[in-house]
Amino acid sequence: MATQSVKCRPLFLRSIVLHEFYERARSESCRTSRAQRLVAPFLAAFVYLITRGKGMAERQNAATAAARDAANSFIREAAGTGPASEIAQAKPLLDAGTISADEYSKLKAKALA
């Protein structure tokens, strides 16, 4: 927990500095208040992107990989098995006597149809 607070401290200090910059820009005593008011939000966003951009890219890559894996898993599951594997699964059942020769031939015909 201590490392998290230390890690967040620079960002917190940056936000205080940007807040002070923005508040000073809003005050009436500042000559360039309009220009600073326009620049401050963009500056804050730019600083945020510089400091946190790598983490955003890593999270996006992880989310993309997870979505790709989920899609591939769904495709494999929805595709089912091919006719050769269905016949191969039925053959041990025939050899064990679980199904008859008629049932095996029906399964074989169904798989090849």
C-alpha positions as CSV (number, residue, x, y, z in Angstrom):
1,M,0.0,0.0,0.0
2,A,2.9,2.3,0.7
3,T,4.3,1.9,-2.7
4,Q,1.0,2.8,-4.3
5,S,0.8,6.1,-2.4
6,V,4.4,6.9,-3.3
7,K,3.7,6.0,-6.9
8,C,0.6,8.3,-7.0
9,R,2.4,11.2,-5.3
10,P,4.0,12.6,-8.5
11,L,0.6,12.5,-10.3
12,F,-1.0,14.2,-7.4
13,L,1.6,16.9,-7.3
14,R,1.1,17.5,-11.1
15,S,-2.6,17.8,-10.7
16,I,-2.1,20.4,-7.9
17,V,0.2,22.4,-10.1
18,L,-2.2,22.2,-13.0
19,H,-5.1,23.1,-10.7
20,E,-3.2,26.2,-9.4
21,F,-2.3,27.1,-13.0
22,Y,-6.0,26.8,-14.0
23,E,-7.3,28.7,-11.0
24,R,-4.8,31.5,-11.6
25,A,-5.9,31.7,-15.2
26,R,-9.5,32.0,-14.0
27,S,-8.7,34.9,-11.7
28,E,-9.5,38.4,-13.0
29,S,-6.0,39.8,-12.1
30,C,-4.3,37.7,-14.7
31,R,-3.9,39.4,-18.1
32,T,-3.7,36.2,-20.1
33,S,-6.5,34.4,-18.3
34,R,-8.5,33.6,-21.5
35,A,-5.5,32.1,-23.2
36,Q,-4.6,30.1,-20.1
37,R,-8.1,28.9,-19.7
38,L,-8.0,27.5,-23.2
39,V,-4.6,25.9,-22.8
40,A,-4.8,24.5,-19.3
41,P,-7.3,21.6,-20.1
42,F,-5.3,20.6,-23.1
43,L,-2.0,20.8,-21.2
44,A,-3.5,18.6,-18.4
45,A,-4.7,16.0,-21.0
46,F,-1.3,16.1,-22.7
47,V,0.5,15.6,-19.4
48,Y,-1.8,12.7,-18.5
49,L,-1.3,11.0,-21.8
50,I,2.5,11.3,-21.4
51,T,2.5,9.9,-17.9
52,R,-0.2,7.2,-18.3
53,G,-0.1,6.4,-22.0
54,K,2.0,3.3,-21.7
55,G,-0.4,1.8,-19.2
56,M,-3.4,2.5,-21.4
57,A,-1.7,0.8,-24.3
58,E,-0.9,-2.3,-22.2
59,R,-4.5,-2.5,-21.0
60,Q,-5.8,-2.1,-24.5
61,N,-3.4,-4.9,-25.8
62,A,-4.5,-7.2,-22.9
63,A,-8.2,-6.5,-23.7
64,T,-7.6,-7.2,-27.4
65,A,-5.8,-10.4,-26.6
66,A,-8.6,-11.6,-24.3
67,A,-11.3,-10.7,-26.9
68,R,-9.4,-12.6,-29.6
69,D,-9.0,-15.7,-27.3
70,A,-12.7,-15.6,-26.4
71,A,-13.6,-15.4,-30.1
72,N,-11.3,-18.2,-31.1
73,S,-12.7,-20.4,-28.3
74,F,-16.3,-19.6,-29.4
75,I,-15.4,-20.5,-33.0
76,R,-13.8,-23.8,-32.0
77,E,-16.8,-24.7,-29.8
78,A,-19.4,-23.7,-32.4
79,A,-17.7,-25.4,-35.3
80,G,-18.0,-28.8,-33.6
81,T,-16.1,-31.8,-34.8
82,G,-15.6,-33.1,-38.3
83,P,-17.0,-36.3,-39.8
84,A,-13.8,-38.2,-39.4
85,S,-13.6,-37.4,-35.6
86,E,-17.3,-38.4,-35.2
87,I,-16.6,-41.7,-36.8
88,A,-13.5,-42.2,-34.7
89,Q,-15.5,-41.5,-31.6
90,A,-18.1,-44.0,-32.6
91,K,-15.6,-46.8,-33.4
92,P,-14.5,-47.5,-29.8
93,L,-18.2,-47.6,-28.8
94,L,-18.8,-50.3,-31.4
95,D,-15.7,-52.2,-30.3
96,A,-16.8,-52.1,-26.7
97,G,-20.3,-53.3,-27.6
98,T,-22.0,-50.2,-26.4
99,I,-23.6,-49.6,-29.8
100,S,-24.7,-52.2,-32.4
101,A,-23.4,-52.4,-36.0
102,D,-26.7,-50.8,-37.2
103,E,-26.2,-47.8,-34.9
104,Y,-22.6,-47.5,-36.0
105,S,-23.6,-47.4,-39.6
106,K,-26.3,-44.9,-38.9
107,L,-23.8,-42.6,-37.1
108,K,-21.4,-43.1,-39.9
109,A,-24.0,-42.2,-42.5
110,K,-25.1,-39.2,-40.5
111,A,-21.5,-38.0,-40.1
112,L,-20.8,-38.3,-43.8
113,A,-24.1,-36.7,-44.9
